[in-house]
């Protein structure tokens, strides 16, 4: 299969050519569009700068995009392996493009919003306690040490 047979994307110089070829492959081989979308997202995750990959995302029903993206995030929930930064970058790119809305992606992210609120409150409490300790260390206690009292009375 070469660039001239109508189904290869090798040698394509314009994104429109890639889009047309992918559409014909989906139809010819009766491919599952959601699986093809998943593969397009993987390609975009690997090389986010490829304009042809970005335009391929627009081929698919935008209603399914957040679910496929969410499924990719769900794979890493509870796993020992952390979610790759490239997946977050892909999500950010799709948000910037307007392909997905933040509200559509948030339910799939970990930790959940209530857990983030708990973590934030605990972090704020820890920082306030640390700030109070710094203040007392700098200004000392109101009572002088017993040795200092004896010296002050002797003078």
Buried (B, 14 or more C-beta within 10 A) or exposed (E): EEBEEEBEBEEBEEBEBBBBBBEEBBEEEEEEEBEBBBEBBBBBBEEBEBEBBBBBBEBBEEEEBBBBBBEBBBEBEEEEEEBEEBBEEBBEBBBEEEBBEEEBBEEBBEEEEEEEEEEEEEEEEEEEEEEEEEEEEEEEEEEEEEEEEEEEEEE
